[in-house]
Amino acid sequence: MIPTNRTKCRCPSCGAEQVWQDECRRCRTDLRELRLLNESIQSLERKLTEALEVGNYRLALRYAQKLEQIDPVLLKGILQQLGLSRDFQ
């Protein structure tokens, strides 16, 4: 399931776009694990941003490493949004 934005997703089985739910509205595919992964990513992103705002770079690096384990491409996009992509390469 690829997030189409932070609040919507696309079902990997049938392609239906919808808000995050535990199952697809069209084909009833179980989406719980993907929804939980999306929530974890959002939480890590929020914690990374907060750590950077207070200057706790060691903690920010740990959150960035966790995000990189989930999806390196996603981390790069997050860092670009924060204007930090060159600092972490």
Backbone as XML, in Angstrom:
<?xml version="1.0"?>
<chain id="A" units="angstrom">
  <residue number="1" name="MET">
    <atom name="N" x="0.841" y="-1.167" z="0.000"/>
    <atom name="CA" x="0.000" y="0.000" z="0.000"/>
    <atom name="C" x="0.882" y="1.224" z="0.000"/>
  </residue>
  <residue number="2" name="ILE">
    <atom name="N" x="0.723" y="2.055" z="-0.965"/>
    <atom name="CA" x="1.508" y="3.262" z="-1.076"/>
    <atom name="C" x="0.654" y="4.428" z="-0.617"/>
  </residue>
  <residue number="3" name="PRO">
    <atom name="N" x="1.154" y="5.198" z="0.374"/>
    <atom name="CA" x="0.380" y="6.377" z="0.775"/>
    <atom name="C" x="0.266" y="7.350" z="-0.381"/>
  </residue>
  <residue number="4" name="THR">
    <atom name="N" x="-0.922" y="7.835" z="-0.665"/>
    <atom name="CA" x="-1.076" y="8.850" z="-1.697"/>
    <atom name="C" x="-0.867" y="10.226" z="-1.076"/>
  </residue>
  <residue number="5" name="ASN">
    <atom name="N" x="-1.056" y="10.327" z="0.194"/>
    <atom name="CA" x="-0.664" y="11.470" z="1.006"/>
    <atom name="C" x="-0.682" y="10.982" z="2.446"/>
  </residue>
  <residue number="6" name="ARG">
    <atom name="N" x="-0.628" y="11.845" z="3.410"/>
    <atom name="CA" x="-0.556" y="11.387" z="4.801"/>
    <atom name="C" x="-1.858" y="10.813" z="5.329"/>
  </residue>
  <residue number="7" name="THR">
    <atom name="N" x="-2.966" y="11.092" z="4.683"/>
    <atom name="CA" x="-4.248" y="10.626" z="5.201"/>
    <atom name="C" x="-4.917" y="9.588" z="4.307"/>
  </residue>
  <residue number="8" name="LYS">
    <atom name="N" x="-4.404" y="9.389" z="3.108"/>
    <atom name="CA" x="-5.019" y="8.440" z="2.178"/>
    <atom name="C" x="-4.020" y="7.378" z="1.766"/>
  </residue>
  <residue number="9" name="CYS">
    <atom name="N" x="-4.568" y="6.250" z="1.311"/>
    <atom name="CA" x="-3.739" y="5.151" z="0.824"/>
    <atom name="C" x="-4.396" y="4.544" z="-0.400"/>
  </residue>
  <residue number="10" name="ARG">
    <atom name="N" x="-3.638" y="3.672" z="-1.063"/>
    <atom name="CA" x="-4.155" y="2.945" z="-2.213"/>
    <atom name="C" x="-3.999" y="1.456" z="-1.911"/>
  </residue>
  <residue number="11" name="CYS">
    <atom name="N" x="-5.067" y="0.708" z="-2.022"/>
    <atom name="CA" x="-5.056" y="-0.723" z="-1.728"/>
    <atom name="C" x="-4.118" y="-1.445" z="-2.684"/>
  </residue>
  <residue number="12" name="PRO">
    <atom name="N" x="-3.227" y="-2.304" z="-2.163"/>
    <atom name="CA" x="-2.314" y="-3.035" z="-3.044"/>
    <atom name="C" x="-3.022" y="-4.125" z="-3.855"/>
  </residue>
  <residue number="13" name="SER">
    <atom name="N" x="-4.194" y="-4.533" z="-3.422"/>
    <atom name="CA" x="-4.920" y="-5.598" z="-4.131"/>
    <atom name="C" x="-5.757" y="-5.079" z="-5.290"/>
  </residue>
  <residue number="14" name="CYS">
    <atom name="N" x="-6.568" y="-4.060" z="-5.024"/>
    <atom name="CA" x="-7.503" y="-3.599" z="-6.056"/>
    <atom name="C" x="-7.238" y="-2.177" z="-6.534"/>
  </residue>
  <residue number="15" name="GLY">
    <atom name="N" x="-6.367" y="-1.440" z="-5.825"/>
    <atom name="CA" x="-6.026" y="-0.089" z="-6.245"/>
    <atom name="C" x="-6.977" y="0.996" z="-5.779"/>
  </residue>
  <residue number="16" name="ALA">
    <atom name="N" x="-7.958" y="0.643" z="-4.958"/>
    <atom name="CA" x="-8.904" y="1.648" z="-4.476"/>
    <atom name="C" x="-8.185" y="2.656" z="-3.577"/>
  </residue>
  <residue number="17" name="GLU">
    <atom name="N" x="-8.467" y="3.933" z="-3.794"/>
    <atom name="CA" x="-7.914" y="4.979" z="-2.943"/>
    <atom name="C" x="-8.925" y="5.285" z="-1.846"/>
  </residue>
  <residue number="18" name="GLN">
    <atom name="N" x="-8.434" y="5.408" z="-0.629"/>
    <atom name="CA" x="-9.324" y="5.643" z="0.502"/>
    <atom name="C" x="-8.532" y="6.211" z="1.671"/>
  </residue>
  <residue number="19" name="VAL">
    <atom name="N" x="-9.245" y="6.660" z="2.699"/>
    <atom name="CA" x="-8.566" y="7.049" z="3.929"/>
    <atom name="C" x="-8.083" y="5.775" z="4.607"/>
  </residue>
  <residue number="20" name="TRP">
    <atom name="N" x="-7.069" y="5.910" z="5.467"/>
    <atom name="CA" x="-6.528" y="4.735" z="6.150"/>
    <atom name="C" x="-7.598" y="4.067" z="6.994"/>
  </residue>
  <residue number="21" name="GLN">
    <atom name="N" x="-7.792" y="2.775" z="6.763"/>
    <atom name="CA" x="-8.731" y="1.956" z="7.523"/>
    <atom name="C" x="-8.123" y="0.574" z="7.699"/>
  </residue>
  <residue number="22" name="ASP">
    <atom name="N" x="-8.776" y="-0.261" z="8.486"/>
    <atom name="CA" x="-8.272" y="-1.610" z="8.730"/>
    <atom name="C" x="-8.543" y="-2.572" z="7.580"/>
  </residue>
  <residue number="23" name="GLU">
    <atom name="N" x="-9.470" y="-2.227" z="6.705"/>
    <atom name="CA" x="-9.696" y="-3.055" z="5.519"/>
    <atom name="C" x="-10.111" y="-2.175" z="4.360"/>
  </residue>
  <residue number="24" name="CYS">
    <atom name="N" x="-9.847" y="-2.695" z="3.162"/>
    <atom name="CA" x="-10.186" y="-1.963" z="1.947"/>
    <atom name="C" x="-11.704" y="-1.864" z="1.810"/>
  </residue>
  <residue number="25" name="ARG">
    <atom name="N" x="-12.159" y="-0.712" z="1.453"/>
    <atom name="CA" x="-13.601" y="-0.489" z="1.291"/>
    <atom name="C" x="-14.167" y="-1.266" z="0.112"/>
  </residue>
  <residue number="26" name="ARG">
    <atom name="N" x="-13.337" y="-1.548" z="-0.879"/>
    <atom name="CA" x="-13.818" y="-2.221" z="-2.091"/>
    <atom name="C" x="-13.668" y="-3.745" z="-2.013"/>
  </residue>
  <residue number="27" name="CYS">
    <atom name="N" x="-12.454" y="-4.224" z="-1.731"/>
    <atom name="CA" x="-12.207" y="-5.677" z="-1.826"/>
    <atom name="C" x="-12.053" y="-6.355" z="-0.460"/>
  </residue>
  <residue number="28" name="ARG">
    <atom name="N" x="-12.073" y="-5.578" z="0.608"/>
    <atom name="CA" x="-12.006" y="-6.090" z="1.984"/>
    <atom name="C" x="-10.642" y="-6.696" z="2.360"/>
  </residue>
  <residue number="29" name="THR">
    <atom name="N" x="-9.589" y="-6.322" z="1.639"/>
    <atom name="CA" x="-8.244" y="-6.765" z="2.009"/>
    <atom name="C" x="-7.893" y="-6.199" z="3.376"/>
  </residue>
  <residue number="30" name="ASP">
    <atom name="N" x="-7.256" y="-7.007" z="4.223"/>
    <atom name="CA" x="-6.842" y="-6.583" z="5.556"/>
    <atom name="C" x="-5.681" y="-5.605" z="5.433"/>
  </residue>
  <residue number="31" name="LEU">
    <atom name="N" x="-5.863" y="-4.390" z="5.922"/>
    <atom name="CA" x="-4.855" y="-3.337" z="5.815"/>
    <atom name="C" x="-4.309" y="-2.901" z="7.175"/>
  </residue>
  <residue number="32" name="ARG">
    <atom name="N" x="-4.607" y="-3.656" z="8.240"/>
    <atom name="CA" x="-4.202" y="-3.245" z="9.588"/>
    <atom name="C" x="-2.704" y="-3.042" z="9.723"/>
  </residue>
  <residue number="33" name="GLU">
    <atom name="N" x="-1.919" y="-4.011" z="9.260"/>
    <atom name="CA" x="-0.464" y="-3.909" z="9.404"/>
    <atom name="C" x="0.085" y="-2.696" z="8.663"/>
  </residue>
  <residue number="34" name="LEU">
    <atom name="N" x="-0.463" y="-2.437" z="7.486"/>
    <atom name="CA" x="-0.009" y="-1.281" z="6.722"/>
    <atom name="C" x="-0.420" y="0.025" z="7.393"/>
  </residue>
  <residue number="35" name="ARG">
    <atom name="N" x="-1.608" y="0.048" z="7.978"/>
    <atom name="CA" x="-2.059" y="1.244" z="8.690"/>
    <atom name="C" x="-1.159" y="1.495" z="9.902"/>
  </residue>
  <residue number="36" name="LEU">
    <atom name="N" x="-0.816" y="0.428" z="10.623"/>
    <atom name="CA" x="0.064" y="0.575" z="11.784"/>
    <atom name="C" x="1.454" y="1.039" z="11.368"/>
  </residue>
  <residue number="37" name="LEU">
    <atom name="N" x="1.948" y="0.538" z="10.251"/>
    <atom name="CA" x="3.236" y="0.986" z="9.743"/>
    <atom name="C" x="3.181" y="2.462" z="9.387"/>
  </residue>
  <residue number="38" name="ASN">
    <atom name="N" x="2.117" y="2.891" z="8.747"/>
    <atom name="CA" x="1.942" y="4.305" z="8.414"/>
    <atom name="C" x="1.922" y="5.165" z="9.677"/>
  </residue>
  <residue number="39" name="GLU">
    <atom name="N" x="1.234" y="4.716" z="10.715"/>
    <atom name="CA" x="1.187" y="5.469" z="11.968"/>
    <atom name="C" x="2.576" y="5.538" z="12.618"/>
  </residue>
  <residue number="40" name="SER">
    <atom name="N" x="3.331" y="4.454" z="12.541"/>
    <atom name="CA" x="4.687" y="4.446" z="13.089"/>
    <atom name="C" x="5.584" y="5.431" z="12.351"/>
  </residue>
  <residue number="41" name="ILE">
    <atom name="N" x="5.455" y="5.455" z="11.044"/>
    <atom name="CA" x="6.246" y="6.392" z="10.239"/>
    <atom name="C" x="5.911" y="7.827" z="10.610"/>
  </residue>
  <residue number="42" name="GLN">
    <atom name="N" x="4.637" y="8.130" z="10.742"/>
    <atom name="CA" x="4.227" y="9.482" z="11.104"/>
    <atom name="C" x="4.742" y="9.862" z="12.487"/>
  </residue>
  <residue number="43" name="SER">
    <atom name="N" x="4.705" y="8.917" z="13.426"/>
    <atom name="CA" x="5.199" y="9.170" z="14.773"/>
    <atom name="C" x="6.707" y="9.435" z="14.766"/>
  </residue>
  <residue number="44" name="LEU">
    <atom name="N" x="7.453" y="8.613" z="14.028"/>
    <atom name="CA" x="8.902" y="8.814" z="13.946"/>
    <atom name="C" x="9.239" y="10.148" z="13.287"/>
  </residue>
  <residue number="45" name="GLU">
    <atom name="N" x="8.494" y="10.498" z="12.263"/>
    <atom name="CA" x="8.727" y="11.783" z="11.593"/>
    <atom name="C" x="8.478" y="12.946" z="12.551"/>
  </residue>
  <residue number="46" name="ARG">
    <atom name="N" x="7.399" y="12.850" z="13.320"/>
    <atom name="CA" x="7.073" y="13.901" z="14.293"/>
    <atom name="C" x="8.161" y="14.003" z="15.358"/>
  </residue>
  <residue number="47" name="LYS">
    <atom name="N" x="8.623" y="12.840" z="15.867"/>
    <atom name="CA" x="9.667" y="12.835" z="16.889"/>
    <atom name="C" x="10.985" y="13.367" z="16.339"/>
  </residue>
  <residue number="48" name="LEU">
    <atom name="N" x="11.305" y="13.035" z="15.098"/>
    <atom name="CA" x="12.509" y="13.551" z="14.461"/>
    <atom name="C" x="12.458" y="15.071" z="14.383"/>
  </residue>
  <residue number="49" name="THR">
    <atom name="N" x="11.338" y="15.601" z="13.936"/>
    <atom name="CA" x="11.170" y="17.051" z="13.817"/>
    <atom name="C" x="11.282" y="17.724" z="15.183"/>
  </residue>
  <residue number="50" name="GLU">
    <atom name="N" x="10.641" y="17.148" z="16.188"/>
    <atom name="CA" x="10.691" y="17.726" z="17.534"/>
    <atom name="C" x="12.114" y="17.707" z="18.093"/>
  </residue>
  <residue number="51" name="ALA">
    <atom name="N" x="12.834" y="16.611" z="17.884"/>
    <atom name="CA" x="14.215" y="16.518" z="18.374"/>
    <atom name="C" x="15.096" y="17.564" z="17.704"/>
  </residue>
  <residue number="52" name="LEU">
    <atom name="N" x="14.884" y="17.790" z="16.414"/>
    <atom name="CA" x="15.660" y="18.806" z="15.709"/>
    <atom name="C" x="15.327" y="20.204" z="16.213"/>
  </residue>
  <residue number="53" name="GLU">
    <atom name="N" x="14.055" y="20.441" z="16.494"/>
    <atom name="CA" x="13.631" y="21.764" z="16.956"/>
    <atom name="C" x="14.265" y="22.136" z="18.291"/>
  </residue>
  <residue number="54" name="VAL">
    <atom name="N" x="14.471" y="21.145" z="19.172"/>
    <atom name="CA" x="15.062" y="21.442" z="20.484"/>
    <atom name="C" x="16.576" y="21.257" z="20.486"/>
  </residue>
  <residue number="55" name="GLY">
    <atom name="N" x="17.138" y="20.882" z="19.333"/>
    <atom name="CA" x="18.585" y="20.754" z="19.225"/>
    <atom name="C" x="19.157" y="19.446" z="19.731"/>
  </residue>
  <residue number="56" name="ASN">
    <atom name="N" x="18.319" y="18.435" z="19.884"/>
    <atom name="CA" x="18.798" y="17.130" z="20.340"/>
    <atom name="C" x="19.141" y="16.294" z="19.102"/>
  </residue>
  <residue number="57" name="TYR">
    <atom name="N" x="20.338" y="16.540" z="18.556"/>
    <atom name="CA" x="20.721" y="15.929" z="17.289"/>
    <atom name="C" x="21.018" y="14.438" z="17.418"/>
  </residue>
  <residue number="58" name="ARG">
    <atom name="N" x="21.480" y="14.024" z="18.555"/>
    <atom name="CA" x="21.735" y="12.596" z="18.759"/>
    <atom name="C" x="20.424" y="11.807" z="18.679"/>
  </residue>
  <residue number="59" name="LEU">
    <atom name="N" x="19.393" y="12.322" z="19.351"/>
    <atom name="CA" x="18.086" y="11.673" z="19.316"/>
    <atom name="C" x="17.490" y="11.758" z="17.906"/>
  </residue>
  <residue number="60" name="ALA">
    <atom name="N" x="17.653" y="12.897" z="17.253"/>
    <atom name="CA" x="17.150" y="13.056" z="15.881"/>
    <atom name="C" x="17.802" y="12.033" z="14.956"/>
  </residue>
  <residue number="61" name="LEU">
    <atom name="N" x="19.086" y="11.793" z="15.148"/>
    <atom name="CA" x="19.780" y="10.812" z="14.319"/>
    <atom name="C" x="19.218" y="9.412" z="14.544"/>
  </residue>
  <residue number="62" name="ARG">
    <atom name="N" x="18.903" y="9.076" z="15.792"/>
    <atom name="CA" x="18.304" y="7.756" z="16.066"/>
    <atom name="C" x="16.961" y="7.598" z="15.360"/>
  </residue>
  <residue number="63" name="TYR">
    <atom name="N" x="16.140" y="8.648" z="15.398"/>
    <atom name="CA" x="14.850" y="8.582" z="14.702"/>
    <atom name="C" x="15.059" y="8.488" z="13.197"/>
  </residue>
  <residue number="64" name="ALA">
    <atom name="N" x="16.022" y="9.209" z="12.671"/>
    <atom name="CA" x="16.314" y="9.140" z="11.236"/>
    <atom name="C" x="16.777" y="7.733" z="10.854"/>
  </residue>
  <residue number="65" name="GLN">
    <atom name="N" x="17.583" y="7.106" z="11.695"/>
    <atom name="CA" x="18.041" y="5.748" z="11.419"/>
    <atom name="C" x="16.882" y="4.765" z="11.424"/>
  </residue>
  <residue number="66" name="LYS">
    <atom name="N" x="15.933" y="4.947" z="12.333"/>
    <atom name="CA" x="14.758" y="4.066" z="12.361"/>
    <atom name="C" x="13.921" y="4.242" z="11.100"/>
  </residue>
  <residue number="67" name="LEU">
    <atom name="N" x="13.756" y="5.487" z="10.669"/>
    <atom name="CA" x="13.022" y="5.736" z="9.432"/>
    <atom name="C" x="13.744" y="5.142" z="8.233"/>
  </residue>
  <residue number="68" name="GLU">
    <atom name="N" x="15.064" y="5.218" z="8.239"/>
    <atom name="CA" x="15.837" y="4.655" z="7.137"/>
    <atom name="C" x="15.671" y="3.144" z="7.057"/>
  </residue>
  <residue number="69" name="GLN">
    <atom name="N" x="15.557" y="2.489" z="8.210"/>
    <atom name="CA" x="15.340" y="1.043" z="8.219"/>
    <atom name="C" x="13.999" y="0.686" z="7.581"/>
  </residue>
  <residue number="70" name="ILE">
    <atom name="N" x="13.009" y="1.536" z="7.784"/>
    <atom name="CA" x="11.684" y="1.285" z="7.208"/>
    <atom name="C" x="11.700" y="1.542" z="5.710"/>
  </residue>
  <residue number="71" name="ASP">
    <atom name="N" x="12.235" y="2.712" z="5.321"/>
    <atom name="CA" x="12.222" y="3.082" z="3.905"/>
    <atom name="C" x="13.211" y="4.219" z="3.660"/>
  </residue>
  <residue number="72" name="PRO">
    <atom name="N" x="14.386" y="3.921" z="3.098"/>
    <atom name="CA" x="15.388" y="4.960" z="2.854"/>
    <atom name="C" x="14.894" y="6.080" z="1.941"/>
  </residue>
  <residue number="73" name="VAL">
    <atom name="N" x="14.059" y="5.744" z="0.964"/>
    <atom name="CA" x="13.541" y="6.765" z="0.052"/>
    <atom name="C" x="12.612" y="7.715" z="0.804"/>
  </residue>
  <residue number="74" name="LEU">
    <atom name="N" x="11.798" y="7.171" z="1.685"/>
    <atom name="CA" x="10.907" y="7.991" z="2.497"/>
    <atom name="C" x="11.714" y="8.933" z="3.374"/>
  </residue>
  <residue number="75" name="LEU">
    <atom name="N" x="12.771" y="8.421" z="4.007"/>
    <atom name="CA" x="13.614" y="9.275" z="4.856"/>
    <atom name="C" x="14.187" y="10.421" z="4.037"/>
  </residue>
  <residue number="76" name="LYS">
    <atom name="N" x="14.674" y="10.140" z="2.848"/>
    <atom name="CA" x="15.242" y="11.196" z="2.006"/>
    <atom name="C" x="14.204" y="12.283" z="1.735"/>
  </residue>
  <residue number="77" name="GLY">
    <atom name="N" x="12.959" y="11.878" z="1.446"/>
    <atom name="CA" x="11.893" y="12.851" z="1.214"/>
    <atom name="C" x="11.594" y="13.690" z="2.445"/>
  </residue>
  <residue number="78" name="ILE">
    <atom name="N" x="11.582" y="13.054" z="3.611"/>
    <atom name="CA" x="11.334" y="13.780" z="4.862"/>
    <atom name="C" x="12.449" y="14.787" z="5.109"/>
  </residue>
  <residue number="79" name="LEU">
    <atom name="N" x="13.696" y="14.350" z="4.921"/>
    <atom name="CA" x="14.828" y="15.241" z="5.139"/>
    <atom name="C" x="14.823" y="16.399" z="4.150"/>
  </residue>
  <residue number="80" name="GLN">
    <atom name="N" x="14.404" y="16.145" z="2.923"/>
    <atom name="CA" x="14.296" y="17.224" z="1.940"/>
    <atom name="C" x="13.238" y="18.231" z="2.371"/>
  </residue>
  <residue number="81" name="GLN">
    <atom name="N" x="12.114" y="17.755" z="2.901"/>
    <atom name="CA" x="11.066" y="18.657" z="3.376"/>
    <atom name="C" x="11.576" y="19.527" z="4.524"/>
  </residue>
  <residue number="82" name="LEU">
    <atom name="N" x="12.444" y="18.948" z="5.352"/>
    <atom name="CA" x="13.003" y="19.697" z="6.478"/>
    <atom name="C" x="14.203" y="20.552" z="6.060"/>
  </residue>
  <residue number="83" name="GLY">
    <atom name="N" x="14.605" y="20.433" z="4.811"/>
    <atom name="CA" x="15.754" y="21.192" z="4.325"/>
    <atom name="C" x="17.074" y="20.646" z="4.820"/>
  </residue>
  <residue number="84" name="LEU">
    <atom name="N" x="17.143" y="19.340" z="5.115"/>
    <atom name="CA" x="18.335" y="18.748" z="5.702"/>
    <atom name="C" x="18.961" y="17.649" z="4.857"/>
  </residue>
  <residue number="85" name="SER">
    <atom name="N" x="18.516" y="17.465" z="3.640"/>
    <atom name="CA" x="18.974" y="16.305" z="2.871"/>
    <atom name="C" x="20.480" y="16.295" z="2.678"/>
  </residue>
  <residue number="86" name="ARG">
    <atom name="N" x="21.123" y="17.435" z="2.531"/>
    <atom name="CA" x="22.560" y="17.471" z="2.349"/>
    <atom name="C" x="23.299" y="17.176" z="3.650"/>
  </residue>
  <residue number="87" name="ASP">
    <atom name="N" x="22.705" y="17.511" z="4.793"/>
    <atom name="CA" x="23.350" y="17.335" z="6.081"/>
    <atom name="C" x="23.462" y="15.888" z="6.504"/>
  </residue>
  <residue number="88" name="PHE">
    <atom name="N" x="22.605" y="15.013" z="5.989"/>
    <atom name="CA" x="22.579" y="13.613" z="6.430"/>
    <atom name="C" x="23.178" y="12.662" z="5.407"/>
  </residue>
  <residue number="89" name="GLN">
    <atom name="N" x="23.706" y="13.152" z="4.305"/>
    <atom name="CA" x="24.255" y="12.255" z="3.288"/>
    <atom name="C" x="25.673" y="11.864" z="3.629"/>
  </residue>
</chain>
